[in-house]
Amino acid sequence: MSDLAALLDEIAERARRQPERGRVASYIPELAGVDPARFAMSVATADGQVHSTGDADVPFSIQSISKVFALALALGRLGDQLWDRVGREPSGFAFNSILQLEHEKGVPRNPFINAGALVVTDAVLGRHPPREYLGELLRFVRAAAGDDAIHINESVARSELATGHINVALAHYLLAHGNLTNAPELVLGAYFHQCAIEMTTAQLARAGRFLIGAEGMPRLVSPERVRRINALMMTCGHYDASGDFAFRTGLPGKSGVGGGILVIAPGRAAIAVWSPGLTDQGNSKLGTEAVERLAKATGWSVFG
């Protein structure tokens, strides 16, 4: 699909010319020094091809995109029992809001806000050491991407451990309401390391193929769970900007404060974009614009 390759190059060139790129996640020291001029985009299509543009061979911290893979593990292990502990509704609040968690008595609104992701991590962790959970998660991601080189950046994990005070508060609030079964420090350690997984856009696009739902793609979860994960990505994957992302792209996506976005065009492709500058809601500014341009040019949308 040479037209797709040309389209990606055109999108990257437009991104490079943008004067306003958003702000990097400076509250995580290891992310504060990332060059905001970086831009990459990759598309893994259902026919097995991968097209990339820009800095597609530069690894970045996937951060909250890791919640997609953790949710897949949790549903595989617990099934619908998971929904006794976490909801499935959009939040309408910031991704790290403690106000909403207090109002709803320790039951997070969905698995993609930070409190919900802590519950998911706790659920998959069970009574196993964090290193076993992280090993299982890495094996899942590597199998999805077909790439054993994917790893956790320990420096980023340590940086988050040292500065993640709001997440610490969320974990203790969950514990106070009986919605955490492990010690907070174990859950937080596992969660921070999970967020510190490092990937390129090419690796991330390939890792997202299990959610395309097409023949020949990795079958790591059931078709029913593919639909459910995609639905949650559509309604909750961009926090309090999820509605805007759905309106602009018509596709399910999950963002991370490292500047990455994983997007699924069901039956067609998995898309990964990286631009470190963020909006006020914590989503990649140029990444969102790039996905919007791609969706418009290709006609890819869940709404036809």
C-alpha positions as CSV (number, residue, x, y, z in Angstrom):
1,M,0.0,0.0,0.0
2,S,2.3,2.7,-1.3
3,D,-0.5,5.3,-0.9
4,L,-0.6,4.6,2.9
5,A,3.2,5.1,3.1
6,A,2.9,8.4,1.3
7,L,0.0,9.5,3.5
8,L,2.0,8.8,6.6
9,D,5.0,10.8,5.3
10,E,2.6,13.7,4.5
11,I,1.1,13.5,8.0
12,A,4.6,13.5,9.6
13,E,5.7,16.5,7.5
14,R,2.6,18.5,8.6
15,A,3.4,17.6,12.2
16,R,7.0,18.8,11.8
17,R,5.7,22.2,10.7
18,Q,3.4,22.7,13.7
19,P,4.6,25.5,16.0
20,E,2.5,24.4,18.9
21,R,3.3,20.9,20.1
22,G,1.9,20.7,23.6
23,R,4.0,20.2,26.8
24,V,5.9,17.1,27.8
25,A,5.0,15.3,31.0
26,S,7.5,17.2,33.2
27,Y,6.1,15.8,36.5
28,I,7.9,12.5,35.7
29,P,11.6,13.5,35.7
30,E,12.7,10.9,33.2
31,L,10.1,12.1,30.7
32,A,10.8,15.8,31.2
33,G,13.9,15.7,29.1
34,V,12.3,14.0,26.0
35,D,12.6,16.1,22.9
36,P,9.2,17.5,22.0
37,A,10.2,17.7,18.3
38,R,10.0,13.9,18.1
39,F,7.3,12.4,15.9
40,A,6.6,8.9,14.7
41,M,3.7,7.0,13.3
42,S,3.3,3.3,12.3
43,V,0.4,1.4,10.8
44,A,0.2,-2.5,11.0
45,T,-2.4,-3.6,8.5
46,A,-4.5,-6.7,8.6
47,D,-2.6,-8.1,5.6
48,G,0.6,-8.3,7.7
49,Q,2.4,-5.1,6.4
50,V,3.8,-2.4,8.6
51,H,4.2,1.2,7.3
52,S,6.1,3.8,9.4
53,T,7.3,7.4,9.2
54,G,9.4,9.7,11.3
55,D,11.2,8.5,14.5
56,A,9.6,5.0,14.3
57,D,12.7,3.3,15.5
58,V,13.1,5.4,18.6
59,P,11.7,3.8,21.8
60,F,9.5,5.7,24.1
61,S,7.7,5.1,27.4
62,I,4.2,3.7,26.6
63,Q,2.9,4.7,30.1
64,S,-0.9,4.3,30.2
65,I,-1.1,2.4,26.9
66,S,0.1,-0.5,29.0
67,K,-3.3,-0.5,30.7
68,V,-4.7,-2.1,27.5
69,F,-2.5,-5.1,27.8
70,A,-3.0,-5.4,31.6
71,L,-6.8,-5.3,31.0
72,A,-6.5,-8.1,28.5
73,L,-4.6,-10.2,31.1
74,A,-7.1,-9.4,33.8
75,L,-10.1,-10.4,31.7
76,G,-8.4,-13.6,30.7
77,R,-7.8,-14.5,34.4
78,L,-10.9,-13.1,36.1
79,G,-13.5,-12.7,33.3
80,D,-16.6,-10.7,34.3
81,Q,-15.6,-10.9,38.0
82,L,-13.3,-8.0,37.3
83,W,-16.4,-5.7,36.9
84,D,-17.3,-6.2,40.6
85,R,-14.3,-4.0,41.4
86,V,-14.1,-1.5,38.5
87,G,-16.7,0.2,36.3
88,R,-17.1,0.6,32.6
89,E,-18.2,4.3,32.3
90,P,-16.3,7.4,31.0
91,S,-14.9,9.4,33.9
92,G,-15.3,13.0,32.9
93,F,-12.5,13.8,35.3
94,A,-8.7,13.9,35.1
95,F,-7.0,10.5,34.9
96,N,-5.6,10.8,38.4
97,S,-8.7,12.3,40.1
98,I,-9.2,11.3,43.8
99,L,-12.4,13.4,44.0
100,Q,-14.3,10.9,41.8
101,L,-12.9,7.9,43.7
102,E,-14.1,9.4,47.0
103,H,-17.5,10.2,45.6
104,E,-17.9,6.6,44.3
105,K,-16.6,5.0,47.5
106,G,-13.5,3.4,46.2
107,V,-14.9,1.8,43.0
108,P,-13.0,3.4,40.0
109,R,-15.1,4.5,37.1
110,N,-13.2,2.5,34.5
111,P,-10.0,0.5,34.1
112,F,-8.1,3.2,32.1
113,I,-8.0,6.0,34.8
114,N,-5.2,5.5,37.2
115,A,-7.3,4.2,40.1
116,G,-9.0,1.7,37.8
117,A,-5.6,0.6,36.5
118,L,-4.3,0.0,40.0
119,V,-7.3,-2.2,40.7
120,V,-6.6,-4.2,37.5
121,T,-3.0,-4.5,38.4
122,D,-3.9,-5.7,41.8
123,A,-6.4,-8.2,40.4
124,V,-3.9,-9.8,38.0
125,L,-1.2,-9.7,40.6
126,G,-3.2,-11.9,42.9
127,R,-0.9,-13.3,45.5
128,H,2.1,-13.5,43.2
129,P,5.3,-11.4,43.5
130,P,5.3,-8.4,41.2
131,R,8.2,-9.8,39.2
132,E,5.9,-12.7,38.1
133,Y,3.2,-10.4,37.0
134,L,5.6,-8.2,35.1
135,G,7.1,-11.2,33.5
136,E,3.7,-12.4,32.4
137,L,2.8,-8.9,31.1
138,L,6.0,-8.6,29.1
139,R,5.5,-12.1,27.6
140,F,2.0,-11.0,26.5
141,V,3.3,-7.8,24.9
142,R,6.2,-9.5,23.2
143,A,3.9,-12.3,21.8
144,A,1.5,-9.6,20.6
145,A,4.3,-7.7,18.8
146,G,6.3,-10.7,17.8
147,D,9.3,-9.1,19.3
148,D,11.3,-10.3,22.3
149,A,13.4,-7.1,22.5
150,I,10.6,-5.1,24.3
151,H,11.7,-4.3,27.8
152,I,11.0,-2.1,30.9
153,N,13.0,1.0,31.3
154,E,14.2,0.8,35.0
155,S,15.2,4.5,35.1
156,V,11.7,5.6,34.2
157,A,10.2,3.1,36.7
158,R,12.4,4.5,39.5
159,S,11.5,8.1,38.4
160,E,7.8,7.3,38.8
161,L,8.3,5.5,42.1
162,A,10.0,8.6,43.5
163,T,7.4,11.1,42.3
164,G,4.1,9.2,41.9
165,H,2.5,10.7,45.1
166,I,-1.0,11.0,43.7
167,N,-0.9,7.3,42.7
168,V,0.2,6.4,46.2
169,A,-2.8,8.3,47.6
170,L,-5.1,6.6,45.2
171,A,-3.8,3.1,46.2
172,H,-4.2,3.9,49.9
173,Y,-7.7,5.2,49.3
174,L,-8.6,2.0,47.4
175,L,-7.2,-0.1,50.3
176,A,-9.3,1.9,52.8
177,H,-12.4,1.0,50.8
178,G,-11.4,-2.7,50.6
179,N,-10.7,-2.6,46.9
180,L,-7.0,-3.5,47.1
181,T,-6.0,-7.0,48.1
182,N,-2.2,-6.5,48.1
183,A,0.0,-4.1,50.0
184,P,-0.1,-0.7,48.2
185,E,3.7,-0.7,47.7
186,L,3.5,-4.0,45.8
187,V,0.7,-2.8,43.6
188,L,2.4,0.5,43.0
189,G,5.8,-1.1,42.2
190,A,4.2,-3.4,39.6
191,Y,2.1,-0.5,38.2
192,F,5.0,1.9,37.8
193,H,7.1,-0.8,36.1
194,Q,4.2,-1.7,33.8
195,C,4.0,2.0,32.7
196,A,7.7,2.0,32.1
197,I,7.5,-0.5,29.2
198,E,9.4,1.0,26.3
199,M,8.5,0.5,22.7
200,T,8.8,2.1,19.2
201,T,5.7,2.9,17.3
202,A,6.5,0.0,14.9
203,Q,6.5,-2.4,17.9
204,L,3.4,-0.8,19.4
205,A,1.4,-1.0,16.2
206,R,2.3,-4.7,15.8
207,A,1.4,-5.3,19.5
208,G,-2.0,-3.8,18.8
209,R,-2.8,-6.3,16.1
210,F,-4.6,-8.7,18.5
211,L,-7.3,-6.1,18.8
212,I,-7.9,-5.8,15.0
213,G,-10.2,-8.9,14.9
214,A,-9.1,-10.0,11.4
215,E,-7.9,-13.3,10.1
216,G,-4.2,-14.0,10.6
217,M,-3.8,-11.6,13.5
218,P,-2.5,-12.9,16.9
219,R,-5.3,-14.6,18.9
220,L,-4.4,-13.7,22.4
221,V,-7.9,-13.1,23.7
222,S,-11.4,-14.1,22.6
223,P,-13.3,-12.2,20.0
224,E,-15.8,-11.1,22.6
225,R,-13.0,-9.6,24.8
226,V,-11.5,-7.9,21.7
227,R,-14.9,-6.1,21.2
228,R,-15.1,-5.2,24.9
229,I,-11.5,-3.8,25.1
230,N,-12.1,-1.8,21.9
231,A,-15.4,-0.4,23.3
232,L,-13.6,0.8,26.5
233,M,-10.8,2.3,24.4
234,M,-13.4,4.2,22.5
235,T,-15.4,5.5,25.5
236,C,-12.6,5.8,28.1
237,G,-9.2,5.7,26.4
238,H,-8.5,9.4,26.5
239,Y,-9.8,10.3,30.0
240,D,-11.9,13.4,30.0
241,A,-11.2,14.0,26.3
242,S,-12.4,10.5,25.2
243,G,-15.5,12.0,23.6
244,D,-13.5,14.5,21.6
245,F,-11.1,11.8,20.4
246,A,-14.0,9.6,19.3
247,F,-15.7,12.6,17.6
248,R,-12.6,13.5,15.7
249,T,-11.4,10.0,14.7
250,G,-14.3,7.6,14.9
251,L,-11.8,5.0,16.2
252,P,-11.0,3.4,19.6
253,G,-7.7,4.6,21.1
254,K,-5.6,4.6,24.3
255,S,-3.2,7.4,25.1
256,G,-0.2,7.6,27.5
257,V,1.5,10.6,29.0
258,G,4.7,9.5,27.2
259,G,3.1,11.0,24.1
260,G,2.0,7.7,22.5
261,I,-1.4,6.6,21.3
262,L,-2.5,3.1,20.3
263,V,-5.5,3.2,17.9
264,I,-7.5,0.3,16.4
265,A,-9.3,0.4,13.1
266,P,-11.3,-2.8,13.5
267,G,-10.8,-5.3,10.7
268,R,-8.2,-3.1,9.1
269,A,-5.2,-2.0,11.1
270,A,-3.5,-1.1,14.4
271,I,-2.0,2.4,14.5
272,A,0.6,3.8,16.8
273,V,1.7,7.4,17.0
274,W,4.2,9.2,19.2
275,S,4.6,12.9,19.8
276,P,5.6,13.8,23.4
277,G,3.8,17.2,23.7
278,L,0.6,16.8,25.6
279,T,-2.7,18.6,25.9
280,D,-4.1,19.8,29.2
281,Q,-5.9,16.4,29.5
282,G,-2.6,14.5,29.2
283,N,-3.0,13.3,25.6
284,S,-0.6,13.7,22.7
285,K,-1.6,16.9,20.9
286,L,0.0,16.2,17.5
287,G,-0.7,12.5,17.9
288,T,-4.4,13.2,18.1
289,E,-4.3,15.5,15.1
290,A,-2.3,12.9,13.1
291,V,-4.8,10.1,13.8
292,E,-7.6,12.5,12.8
293,R,-5.9,13.1,9.5
294,L,-5.3,9.4,8.9
295,A,-8.9,8.5,9.7
296,K,-10.2,11.2,7.4
297,A,-8.0,10.3,4.5
298,T,-8.5,6.5,4.7
299,G,-12.2,6.6,5.7
300,W,-11.4,4.3,8.6
301,S,-14.1,4.6,11.3
302,V,-16.3,2.2,13.4
303,F,-19.3,4.3,12.2
304,G,-18.9,3.4,8.5
